[in-house]
Amino acid sequence: VQLVESGGGLVQPGGSLTLSCAASGFTFSDYAMSWYRQAPGKGRELVARITNAGGSTNYADSVKGRFTISRDNAKNTVYLQMNSLKPEDTAVYYCLRAGPNRGYWGQGTQVTVSS
């Protein structure tokens, strides 16, 4: 199993970024996928989750209405569209494939929101 995140960077408050997580080594369409983030000095927190077929999504309250998770099962990729970014969104963002026996994490991509 391999998960490779990309798309992070430096953006001004109010700006937008789209993160991608390219998956390989498993049947992507069989698994729900999640995005997590970890800010400096804090624990890792769930940002958004999408079911295997993309029919259901869940978001942390802090990002509802600003972030959108989506997936393309033909491309084995999950996305996180982030709009109206705030300095408190600064973190390393990770994608996760959970279960059934263990979770798999990507290496993370840094998102910095600063003027």
Buried (B, 14 or more C-beta within 10 A) or exposed (E): EEBBBEBBEEBEEEBEBEBBBBBEEBEBEEBBBBBBBBBEEEEBEBBBBBEBEBEEBBBBEEBEEBBBBBBEBEEBBBBBBBBEBBEEBBBBBBBBBEEEEEEBBBEBBEBBBEE
